[in-house]
Amino acid sequence: MTVAFMTSHHLPEDDRIFYHQAVTLAEAGHTPVIISSKKEMTGQKNDIIFRSFNGESLSLRKKADRFQTLLDETASQQIICQEPFTVLLAARYRRKASCPVRVIFDITEWHPSKKDMGRYSFPARLVFFPIYLLLSLRAGILCNAFIFGEWYKSKPFRRLFPRKKYMYLTYYPDLKYIPVTKPVVTGDILHLSYSGKLSREKGFRRFLRVVKELNKRRPGMVMDIKVIGWFAGNREKQEFEKIISVFPENIRLTSYPYQNFSTYLDLIRDTDIFLDLRDDDFENNRCLPIRIFYYAALGRPVIYTDLKAIRKEVEIEKFGFLVKPDDVSGITDIIIKYLDNKELYLTHCARARTLAEEKYNWENIKSDFLAFLNQTEEV
């Protein structure tokens, strides 16, 4: 069976699409084809075919035509789409295909989302928000089935389309990519990292404030900090440069641009405690952070903003804490508690890895993914 992945938002070697879904299909004897408009990439890797292109400078019509041409060449029986736009293109392909085709909408993001609307001025958002909403609704009508990355993302679609088949396929990592990493407890140096969009909304400024507060409480303690990501804009970049310009020598900060999945995991492997202090707004509250399961697999404690999605789907109390994101003093207290109480720290490290091995891992859900794709009665 040939299964095409179509995405206009994700890179062809995206961790969910390539490292998990496509690899699993290839190992099961199927032919996965990844079509992304985010990067020029053709050829084959690990029995996975790439037919991707750089569509950033293309008009919407030209991008759609390019997707359509590449999809036509695949002769796919199933198409997994990450966005409403690609669902519409897949449905067009299905109408003219000579054999039955199943279109699956893999929903891991809101559409419309803050990311979608961020490119528009406020007056324009009043126009484009309903357009994106209608496109998302149209995609729900046209697809044959749904894959949901998390519970809150499924609610509107399950209510609007109660008869359509669906499955939950959350963001558990394959542990073959994340071997056991023994925690190093010395007390002489603290390794921290921040990854993702470097913006206020995602908590980057709060992260730096915690670092400053921690330095006040433990002056002279060496902190090795890796910042992996991209700036939301020039203002954020200027703020960052201003803050780090006055950091003392014991705070060693290194910046990295966006990294691919395997390189990213290598970079964060020595992190002692993971922090994510994003806003607790309506959208974030209902979005399950993907990396929380990677951090558990690495066997490290986490400190996260208190989000409804985490409370619902993660046994967070076993290996970390949920906090109010602006409570810099309270967050610093938790880090110091880990530094001073080695038994607590090592217990949370062990529990995190145990949860990953027993529950939060791809091996536990990949057979459900394959079984779902083998259902052909809706085609």
C-alpha positions as CSV (number, residue, x, y, z in Angstrom):
1,M,0.0,0.0,0.0
2,T,1.3,3.5,-0.9
3,V,0.6,6.1,1.8
4,A,1.3,9.8,1.0
5,F,1.9,12.4,3.7
6,M,1.0,15.9,2.7
7,T,2.0,18.9,4.7
8,S,2.3,22.6,4.1
9,H,3.5,23.4,7.7
10,H,6.0,20.7,8.5
11,L,9.4,19.8,7.2
12,P,9.7,16.5,5.3
13,E,11.8,15.0,8.1
14,D,9.4,16.1,10.8
15,D,9.6,13.8,13.9
16,R,6.0,12.7,13.9
17,I,5.7,12.3,10.1
18,F,9.1,10.8,9.2
19,Y,10.7,9.3,12.3
20,H,7.5,7.7,13.6
21,Q,4.6,7.3,11.1
22,A,6.6,6.9,7.9
23,V,9.3,4.7,9.4
24,T,6.6,2.4,10.9
25,L,4.8,2.1,7.6
26,A,8.1,1.3,5.8
27,E,9.0,-1.4,8.4
28,A,5.5,-2.9,7.8
29,G,6.2,-3.3,4.1
30,H,4.2,-0.3,2.9
31,T,5.5,2.6,0.7
32,P,5.4,6.0,2.4
33,V,5.8,9.1,0.4
34,I,6.3,12.5,2.0
35,I,5.2,15.6,0.2
36,S,6.1,18.8,2.0
37,S,6.2,22.4,0.7
38,K,8.7,23.5,3.4
39,K,12.0,22.2,1.9
40,E,13.4,20.9,-1.4
41,M,14.0,17.2,-0.8
42,T,13.7,14.3,-3.3
43,G,15.0,10.8,-3.3
44,Q,14.7,7.9,-0.8
45,K,15.8,7.4,2.7
46,N,15.1,4.3,4.9
47,D,12.6,3.0,2.2
48,I,10.7,6.3,2.5
49,I,10.3,8.4,-0.6
50,F,10.6,12.2,-0.6
51,R,8.8,14.3,-3.1
52,S,9.1,17.7,-1.3
53,F,9.7,21.2,-2.6
54,N,10.3,24.7,-1.3
55,G,7.0,26.5,-1.8
56,E,7.7,29.5,0.4
57,S,7.9,31.9,-2.5
58,L,5.0,30.4,-4.5
59,S,1.5,31.7,-4.8
60,L,-1.2,29.6,-3.2
61,R,-2.4,28.5,-6.6
62,K,1.1,27.5,-7.8
63,K,1.8,25.7,-4.5
64,A,-1.5,23.8,-4.9
65,D,-0.6,22.8,-8.5
66,R,2.8,21.6,-7.4
67,F,1.3,19.5,-4.6
68,Q,-1.2,18.1,-7.1
69,T,1.4,17.1,-9.6
70,L,3.5,15.4,-7.0
71,L,0.5,13.6,-5.5
72,D,-0.6,12.4,-8.9
73,E,2.8,10.7,-9.4
74,T,2.4,8.6,-6.2
75,A,-0.7,6.7,-7.1
76,S,-1.5,6.6,-3.3
77,Q,-4.3,4.5,-1.8
78,Q,-4.2,6.6,1.5
79,I,-3.3,10.2,2.1
80,I,-2.5,11.6,5.5
81,C,-2.9,15.4,5.6
82,Q,-1.7,17.7,8.4
83,E,-3.6,20.9,7.3
84,P,-7.1,21.8,5.9
85,F,-5.4,23.0,2.8
86,T,-3.8,19.7,2.0
87,V,-7.0,17.8,2.8
88,L,-8.7,19.9,0.1
89,L,-6.0,18.9,-2.4
90,A,-6.2,15.3,-1.4
91,A,-9.9,15.2,-1.9
92,R,-9.5,16.6,-5.4
93,Y,-7.0,13.8,-6.1
94,R,-9.5,11.3,-4.7
95,R,-12.3,12.4,-7.1
96,K,-10.2,11.7,-10.2
97,A,-8.4,8.6,-9.0
98,S,-9.0,5.3,-10.8
99,C,-9.0,3.3,-7.5
100,P,-10.5,4.0,-4.0
101,V,-8.5,6.5,-2.0
102,R,-8.8,7.3,1.7
103,V,-8.1,10.8,3.0
104,I,-7.1,11.1,6.6
105,F,-6.9,14.4,8.5
106,D,-4.1,14.2,11.1
107,I,-5.0,17.0,13.5
108,T,-2.2,18.1,15.8
109,E,-2.7,21.9,15.6
110,W,-5.7,24.3,15.8
111,H,-6.8,25.8,12.5
112,P,-7.2,28.7,12.8
113,S,-4.5,29.1,15.4
114,K,-2.5,31.9,16.8
115,K,0.3,30.9,14.4
116,D,-2.1,31.2,11.5
117,M,-3.4,34.6,12.6
118,G,0.0,35.9,13.6
119,R,0.9,36.9,10.1
120,Y,-2.1,39.3,9.8
121,S,-2.8,42.7,11.3
122,F,-5.8,42.9,13.7
123,P,-8.3,44.2,11.2
124,A,-7.3,41.5,8.7
125,R,-7.8,38.8,11.3
126,L,-11.5,39.6,11.5
127,V,-11.6,38.6,7.8
128,F,-9.2,35.6,7.8
129,F,-10.3,33.9,11.1
130,P,-13.7,32.9,9.7
131,I,-12.1,31.9,6.4
132,Y,-9.6,29.5,8.2
133,L,-12.5,28.2,10.3
134,L,-14.6,27.4,7.3
135,L,-11.6,25.7,5.6
136,S,-11.1,23.5,8.7
137,L,-14.8,22.6,8.7
138,R,-14.7,21.9,4.9
139,A,-11.7,19.6,5.5
140,G,-13.6,17.7,8.2
141,I,-16.4,17.2,5.7
142,L,-14.2,16.0,2.9
143,C,-11.9,13.6,4.8
144,N,-12.7,10.0,5.3
145,A,-11.3,9.7,8.9
146,F,-9.4,11.5,11.6
147,I,-6.2,11.0,13.5
148,F,-6.1,13.1,16.7
149,G,-2.9,14.0,18.4
150,E,-4.7,14.8,21.7
151,W,-8.1,14.9,23.3
152,Y,-8.9,18.6,23.3
153,K,-8.1,18.8,19.5
154,S,-10.6,16.1,18.9
155,K,-13.6,17.6,20.6
156,P,-15.1,19.8,17.9
157,F,-14.6,17.3,15.1
158,R,-16.0,14.4,17.1
159,R,-19.1,16.4,17.8
160,L,-19.5,17.7,14.3
161,F,-18.7,14.4,12.6
162,P,-19.8,11.7,15.0
163,R,-20.0,8.9,12.4
164,K,-16.5,9.3,11.0
165,K,-13.8,6.9,12.1
166,Y,-11.0,8.3,14.2
167,M,-8.1,7.3,16.4
168,Y,-5.9,9.0,19.0
169,L,-2.2,8.9,18.1
170,T,-0.4,11.0,20.6
171,Y,3.1,12.3,20.6
172,Y,4.9,9.4,22.3
173,P,8.5,9.0,21.0
174,D,10.1,5.8,19.8
175,L,12.6,4.9,22.5
176,K,15.1,3.6,20.0
177,Y,15.9,7.3,19.3
178,I,16.2,8.1,23.0
179,P,18.4,5.6,24.9
180,V,18.7,5.7,28.7
181,T,20.8,8.7,29.8
182,K,22.0,8.4,33.4
183,P,21.6,11.6,35.4
184,V,24.8,13.2,36.6
185,V,24.4,14.7,40.1
186,T,27.4,16.9,41.0
187,G,25.9,20.2,42.2
188,D,28.8,22.0,40.6
189,I,27.1,22.8,37.3
190,L,23.4,23.0,36.2
191,H,22.5,22.2,32.6
192,L,19.4,23.9,31.3
193,S,17.9,24.3,27.8
194,Y,15.2,26.1,26.1
195,S,13.8,25.0,22.7
196,G,11.2,26.3,20.3
197,K,10.0,29.7,19.3
198,L,11.9,32.4,21.2
199,S,8.9,34.6,22.2
200,R,7.2,36.0,25.2
201,E,4.1,33.9,24.6
202,K,6.2,30.7,24.6
203,G,7.8,31.7,27.8
204,F,11.4,32.5,26.7
205,R,11.5,35.7,28.7
206,R,10.3,33.9,31.8
207,F,12.9,31.3,31.3
208,L,15.6,34.0,31.3
209,R,14.1,35.6,34.4
210,V,14.3,32.3,36.2
211,V,18.0,32.0,35.3
212,K,18.6,35.4,36.7
213,E,16.8,34.7,39.9
214,L,18.6,31.4,40.3
215,N,21.9,33.2,39.9
216,K,20.9,35.6,42.7
217,R,20.0,32.7,45.0
218,R,23.1,30.6,44.1
219,P,25.7,33.1,43.1
220,G,28.7,31.6,41.4
221,M,27.0,28.3,40.5
222,V,27.9,27.5,36.9
223,M,24.9,27.3,34.6
224,D,25.3,25.8,31.1
225,I,22.4,26.9,29.0
226,K,21.5,25.9,25.5
227,V,18.9,28.0,23.6
228,I,17.6,26.1,20.5
229,G,15.1,27.9,18.3
230,W,14.2,30.9,16.3
231,F,13.1,34.5,17.3
232,A,9.5,35.5,16.9
233,G,10.7,39.0,15.8
234,N,13.3,41.7,16.1
235,R,12.0,42.9,19.4
236,E,12.4,39.5,21.0
237,K,15.9,39.3,19.6
238,Q,16.9,42.7,20.9
239,E,15.5,41.9,24.4
240,F,17.4,38.6,24.4
241,E,20.7,40.3,23.5
242,K,20.2,43.0,26.1
243,I,19.5,40.4,28.9
244,I,22.5,38.1,28.1
245,S,24.9,41.0,27.7
246,V,24.8,41.5,31.5
247,F,25.0,37.8,32.4
248,P,28.0,37.0,34.6
249,E,30.7,34.6,33.5
250,N,29.2,31.7,35.4
251,I,26.2,31.7,33.1
252,R,27.4,30.1,29.9
253,L,24.8,30.5,27.2
254,T,25.0,28.9,23.7
255,S,22.5,29.6,20.9
256,Y,21.5,27.1,18.2
257,P,19.1,27.5,15.2
258,Y,16.3,25.0,14.5
259,Q,17.7,21.5,14.6
260,N,16.5,18.2,13.0
261,F,15.1,15.6,15.3
262,S,18.2,13.5,16.0
263,T,20.5,16.5,16.4
264,Y,18.0,18.2,18.7
265,L,17.9,15.1,21.0
266,D,21.7,15.0,21.1
267,L,21.8,18.6,22.2
268,I,19.3,18.4,25.0
269,R,20.6,15.0,26.3
270,D,22.6,16.6,29.1
271,T,19.8,18.9,30.4
272,D,19.2,18.3,34.1
273,I,15.8,19.9,34.5
274,F,13.4,20.9,31.7
275,L,11.4,24.1,31.9
276,D,8.5,25.2,29.7
277,L,6.8,28.4,30.9
278,R,4.5,29.3,28.1
279,D,1.3,31.5,28.5
280,D,-1.7,29.7,30.0
281,D,-4.1,31.2,27.5
282,F,-7.1,29.5,25.9
283,E,-5.2,27.9,23.1
284,N,-2.1,26.8,25.1
285,N,-4.3,25.4,27.8
286,R,-5.8,23.0,25.3
287,C,-2.6,22.1,23.5
288,L,-0.5,19.1,24.7
289,P,3.2,20.0,24.5
290,I,4.9,17.4,22.3
291,R,8.3,17.6,23.9
292,I,7.1,16.7,27.4
293,F,7.2,13.0,26.3
294,Y,10.8,13.4,25.0
295,Y,11.8,14.9,28.3
296,A,10.2,11.9,30.1
297,A,12.0,9.5,27.8
298,L,15.3,11.2,28.6
299,G,14.6,10.6,32.3
300,R,14.5,14.1,33.6
301,P,12.2,16.2,35.8
302,V,10.0,18.8,34.2
303,I,8.6,22.2,35.3
304,Y,5.7,23.2,33.1
305,T,3.0,25.9,33.0
306,D,-0.2,24.4,34.6
307,L,-2.1,23.5,31.4
308,K,-5.4,21.6,31.3
309,A,-4.1,19.4,28.5
310,I,-1.2,18.3,30.6
311,R,-3.4,17.5,33.6
312,K,-5.7,15.4,31.4
313,E,-3.1,13.3,29.6
314,V,0.2,13.2,31.6
315,E,1.0,11.8,35.1
316,I,3.0,14.9,35.7
317,E,3.0,14.7,39.5
318,K,5.3,11.6,39.2
319,F,8.2,13.4,37.5
320,G,7.6,17.1,37.8
321,F,5.6,20.2,38.8
322,L,3.0,22.4,37.2
323,V,3.4,26.1,38.0
324,K,2.0,29.5,37.4
325,P,4.3,30.7,34.6
326,D,4.9,34.2,36.1
327,D,5.8,32.9,39.6
328,V,9.5,33.2,39.1
329,S,10.3,32.9,42.8
330,G,8.2,29.7,43.1
331,I,9.8,28.2,40.0
332,T,13.2,28.9,41.3
333,D,12.3,27.3,44.7
334,I,11.5,24.1,42.8
335,I,14.8,24.1,41.0
336,I,16.6,24.6,44.3
337,K,14.6,21.8,45.9
338,Y,15.9,19.5,43.1
339,L,19.5,20.8,43.7
340,D,19.3,20.3,47.4
341,N,17.3,17.1,47.5
342,K,19.1,14.5,45.4
343,E,16.7,11.8,46.4
344,L,13.8,13.7,45.0
345,Y,15.7,14.5,41.9
346,L,16.8,11.0,41.2
347,T,13.3,9.6,42.0
348,H,11.7,11.9,39.4
349,C,14.4,11.0,36.9
350,A,13.7,7.3,37.4
351,R,9.9,7.7,37.3
352,A,10.1,9.8,34.1
353,R,12.0,7.0,32.3
354,T,9.8,4.3,33.7
355,L,6.6,6.1,32.5
356,A,8.2,6.4,29.1
357,E,9.1,2.7,29.0
358,E,5.8,1.4,30.3
359,K,3.4,3.9,28.8
360,Y,4.6,7.0,26.9
361,N,6.3,5.3,24.0
362,W,5.6,4.8,20.3
363,E,5.9,1.0,20.5
364,N,2.7,0.9,22.5
365,I,0.6,2.7,19.9
366,K,2.2,2.0,16.5
367,S,0.2,-1.3,16.0
368,D,-3.0,0.8,16.5
369,F,-1.8,3.2,13.8
370,L,-1.2,0.4,11.3
371,A,-4.5,-1.3,12.1
372,F,-6.3,2.0,11.5
373,L,-4.8,2.4,8.1
374,N,-5.7,-1.1,7.2
375,Q,-9.4,-0.3,7.7
376,T,-10.7,0.1,4.1
377,E,-14.5,0.0,4.5
378,E,-14.8,3.8,4.4
379,V,-12.8,4.2,1.2
